[in-house]
Amino acid sequence: MSIPAEHVKELRIMTGAGLMDCKNALLEAHGNIDGAIEILKKRGLALAKKKAERVAGEGAIDAYIHQGGRLGVLVEVNCETDFVARNEDFRTFVHDVAMHIAAANPRYISREEVPEEEVRELSADELNAFYRETCLLNQIFIRDEGLTVQELLANLIAKIGENIVIRRFARFGLGE
C-alpha cells in the first residue's frame, strides 16, 4: 500500500511524531489517520515506560500565579538533558502542569504517593474516583478533556524522546 506524502506530513503535524513513525503507523492503519493516531499513542505509552528507567537530572521549575496573586503554584519537572529543558514544548508542558495544579488542586502526583491509611478506608468503587480527583497523573487535563495528565506526559516523552518526570509541586492559596 502506498501512503501519500501529504498524509504523512498531516499526521506528523498533528502528533509531532517522526516521519518514519508516521508513515509506519499509516501503513499499519491502512491509511486511516485516526487509526494511525491510536497506534502512535500506544507506541508513545510503550516508549514512555521504557524511558522511565533513565535518570532525569535536568529540567525546570515554573511558577503560576492566579486570581490576582491569591493562588500560586510551584512545580518541578525533570528531563534528561539541558537541551530538552530549554525546548519550547517542554517549557509549555511545565507551565501547563503548573496551571493545571492551580485549577484542579491535586494532593499527590501519583497513586504510589497516597498513604495506605487513605486507601484502606475506600471501597473498590470509590478508589478510582478518589485517584482521578486527588492524583495529578490520573486527572483529566484541564486544557484537553480527552487526555489525562499521564497521557499528556507520555505524548511529550514520545515526541521528545527523553524521560520526563513531574518531580514535585506546591500549591499555595491565600488563607488556606
Kinemage of the C-alpha trace (Angstrom):
@kinemage 1
@onewidth
@group {chain A} dominant
@subgroup {mainchain}
@vectorlist {calphas} color= white
{ca met a 1} P 0.000 0.000 0.000
{ca ser a 2} L 1.274 3.444 -0.913
{ca ile a 3} L 0.810 6.304 1.561
{ca pro a 4} L 0.723 9.833 0.091
{ca ala a 5} L 3.383 12.150 1.490
{ca glu a 6} L 0.659 14.698 2.347
{ca his a 7} L -0.941 12.202 4.750
{ca val a 8} L 2.381 11.516 6.441
{ca lys a 9} L 3.005 15.258 6.759
{ca glu a 10} L -0.511 15.854 8.137
{ca leu a 11} L -0.098 13.089 10.743
{ca arg a 12} L 3.324 14.450 11.712
{ca ile a 13} L 1.874 17.938 12.256
{ca met a 14} L -0.999 16.508 14.312
{ca thr a 15} L 1.148 14.282 16.538
{ca gly a 16} L 4.704 15.606 16.447
{ca ala a 17} L 5.951 12.054 15.776
{ca gly a 18} L 8.843 11.378 13.411
{ca leu a 19} L 8.273 10.948 9.671
{ca met a 20} L 9.052 7.231 9.598
{ca asp a 21} L 6.905 6.613 12.679
{ca cys a 22} L 4.010 8.416 10.973
{ca lys a 23} L 4.489 6.510 7.720
{ca asn a 24} L 4.677 3.141 9.507
{ca ala a 25} L 1.602 3.933 11.612
{ca leu a 26} L -0.344 4.908 8.493
{ca leu a 27} L 0.732 1.693 6.769
{ca glu a 28} L -0.344 -0.339 9.779
{ca ala a 29} L -3.685 1.519 9.902
{ca his a 30} L -4.226 1.026 6.133
{ca gly a 31} L -4.116 4.788 5.504
{ca asn a 32} L -6.618 5.701 8.240
{ca ile a 33} L -5.340 8.798 10.066
{ca asp a 34} L -7.439 8.217 13.208
{ca gly a 35} L -6.188 4.644 13.394
{ca ala a 36} L -2.625 5.823 12.912
{ca ile a 37} L -3.037 8.324 15.770
{ca glu a 38} L -4.171 5.498 18.073
{ca ile a 39} L -1.193 3.374 17.030
{ca leu a 40} L 1.200 6.259 17.733
{ca lys a 41} L -0.430 6.824 21.148
{ca lys a 42} L 0.058 3.170 22.080
{ca arg a 43} L 3.661 3.265 20.913
{ca gly a 44} L 4.173 6.509 22.845
{ca leu a 45} L 2.944 4.888 26.054
{ca ala a 46} L 5.259 1.924 25.479
{ca leu a 47} L 8.153 4.301 24.783
{ca ala a 48} L 7.360 6.281 27.935
{ca lys a 49} L 7.511 3.087 30.013
{ca lys a 50} L 10.915 2.185 28.528
{ca lys a 51} L 12.327 5.648 29.154
{ca ala a 52} L 11.050 5.802 32.741
{ca glu a 53} L 14.153 3.884 33.866
{ca arg a 54} L 16.524 6.614 32.699
{ca val a 55} L 17.784 9.336 35.037
{ca ala a 56} L 16.105 12.712 34.698
{ca gly a 57} L 18.530 15.121 36.373
{ca glu a 58} L 17.833 18.317 34.404
{ca gly a 59} L 14.581 20.202 33.983
{ca ala a 60} L 12.737 23.310 35.013
{ca ile a 61} L 10.826 24.895 37.862
{ca asp a 62} L 7.846 27.003 36.900
{ca ala a 63} L 5.571 29.287 38.878
{ca tyr a 64} L 1.959 30.035 38.074
{ca ile a 65} L 0.138 32.844 39.889
{ca his a 66} L -3.636 33.132 39.553
{ca gln a 67} L -6.544 35.204 40.894
{ca gly a 68} L -4.598 38.414 41.300
{ca gly a 69} L -1.953 36.821 43.491
{ca arg a 70} L -4.390 34.854 45.678
{ca leu a 71} L -3.294 31.434 44.365
{ca gly a 72} L 0.148 30.218 43.346
{ca val a 73} L 1.849 27.018 42.243
{ca leu a 74} L 5.482 25.946 42.013
{ca val a 75} L 6.215 22.779 40.041
{ca glu a 76} L 9.460 20.938 39.264
{ca val a 77} L 9.585 18.807 36.131
{ca asn a 78} L 12.752 16.899 35.290
{ca cys a 79} L 14.167 15.645 31.994
{ca glu a 80} L 17.446 14.014 30.980
{ca thr a 81} L 19.300 16.881 29.265
{ca asp a 82} L 19.584 20.644 29.491
{ca phe a 83} L 18.853 20.736 25.753
{ca val a 84} L 15.339 19.394 26.375
{ca ala a 85} L 14.945 21.618 29.448
{ca arg a 86} L 15.222 24.598 27.080
{ca asn a 87} L 12.867 23.063 24.480
{ca glu a 88} L 9.686 25.093 23.884
{ca asp a 89} L 7.398 22.027 24.063
{ca phe a 90} L 8.939 21.034 27.402
{ca arg a 91} L 8.619 24.572 28.794
{ca thr a 92} L 4.993 24.781 27.664
{ca phe a 93} L 4.276 21.424 29.310
{ca val a 94} L 5.802 22.550 32.625
{ca his a 95} L 3.746 25.744 32.610
{ca asp a 96} L 0.569 23.879 31.636
{ca val a 97} L 1.114 21.444 34.516
{ca ala a 98} L 1.507 24.361 36.945
{ca met a 99} L -1.702 25.898 35.628
{ca his a 100} L -3.476 22.528 35.883
{ca ile a 101} L -2.385 22.153 39.505
{ca ala a 102} L -3.774 25.612 40.292
{ca ala a 103} L -7.144 24.678 38.760
{ca ala a 104} L -7.526 21.010 39.746
{ca asn a 105} L -5.853 21.051 43.182
{ca pro a 106} L -4.335 17.542 43.242
{ca arg a 107} L -2.892 16.325 46.533
{ca tyr a 108} L -0.444 13.767 45.131
{ca ile a 109} L 1.462 13.226 41.892
{ca ser a 110} L 0.669 9.519 41.531
{ca arg a 111} L -1.201 6.650 43.174
{ca glu a 112} L 2.038 5.409 44.712
{ca glu a 113} L 2.264 8.542 46.888
{ca val a 114} L -1.158 8.090 48.509
{ca pro a 115} L -0.776 6.905 52.123
{ca glu a 116} L -2.135 3.406 52.761
{ca glu a 117} L -4.402 4.731 55.523
{ca glu a 118} L -6.336 6.813 52.999
{ca val a 119} L -6.709 3.962 50.528
{ca arg a 120} L -7.713 1.445 53.203
{ca glu a 121} L -10.806 3.491 54.052
{ca leu a 122} L -12.170 3.433 50.478
{ca ser a 123} L -14.319 0.825 48.754
{ca ala a 124} L -13.306 -0.529 45.346
{ca asp a 125} L -15.952 1.682 43.686
{ca glu a 126} L -14.667 4.819 45.383
{ca leu a 127} L -10.996 4.079 44.710
{ca asn a 128} L -10.817 5.039 41.003
{ca ala a 129} L -12.809 8.223 41.588
{ca phe a 130} L -10.511 9.070 44.505
{ca tyr a 131} L -7.388 8.662 42.314
{ca arg a 132} L -8.935 10.729 39.478
{ca glu a 133} L -9.672 13.512 41.944
{ca thr a 134} L -6.522 13.556 44.070
{ca cys a 135} L -3.650 12.253 41.898
{ca leu a 136} L -2.238 14.655 39.325
{ca leu a 137} L -1.340 11.975 36.776
{ca asn a 138} L -4.854 10.481 36.918
{ca gln a 139} L -6.675 13.790 36.500
{ca ile a 140} L -8.293 14.874 33.243
{ca phe a 141} L -6.097 17.620 31.801
{ca ile a 142} L -7.879 20.980 32.091
{ca arg a 143} L -6.900 22.142 28.601
{ca asp a 144} L -7.905 18.907 26.805
{ca glu a 145} L -10.651 16.764 28.312
{ca gly a 146} L -9.648 13.900 26.027
{ca leu a 147} L -6.374 13.371 27.913
{ca thr a 148} L -5.237 12.646 31.427
{ca val a 149} L -2.100 14.393 32.659
{ca gln a 150} L -0.363 10.981 32.428
{ca glu a 151} L -1.308 10.686 28.733
{ca leu a 152} L -0.156 14.250 28.085
{ca leu a 153} L 3.173 13.386 29.726
{ca ala a 154} L 3.508 10.155 27.712
{ca asn a 155} L 2.830 12.061 24.480
{ca leu a 156} L 5.585 14.547 25.312
{ca ile a 157} L 8.024 11.735 26.155
{ca ala a 158} L 7.243 10.078 22.816
{ca lys a 159} L 7.678 13.357 20.950
{ca ile a 160} L 10.898 14.480 22.662
{ca gly a 161} L 12.452 11.052 23.224
{ca glu a 162} L 13.602 11.555 26.809
{ca asn a 163} L 12.372 10.518 30.214
{ca ile a 164} L 10.334 13.330 31.780
{ca val a 165} L 9.176 13.237 35.397
{ca ile a 166} L 6.913 15.552 37.350
{ca arg a 167} L 9.025 15.549 40.491
{ca arg a 168} L 7.119 17.723 42.980
{ca phe a 169} L 4.757 20.640 43.376
{ca ala a 170} L 3.443 23.053 45.978
{ca arg a 171} L 0.127 24.893 45.747
{ca phe a 172} L -0.486 27.954 47.897
{ca gly a 173} L -3.863 29.570 48.408
{ca leu a 174} L -4.167 32.761 50.385
{ca gly a 175} L -5.732 31.937 53.744
{ca glu a 176} L -5.627 28.138 53.235
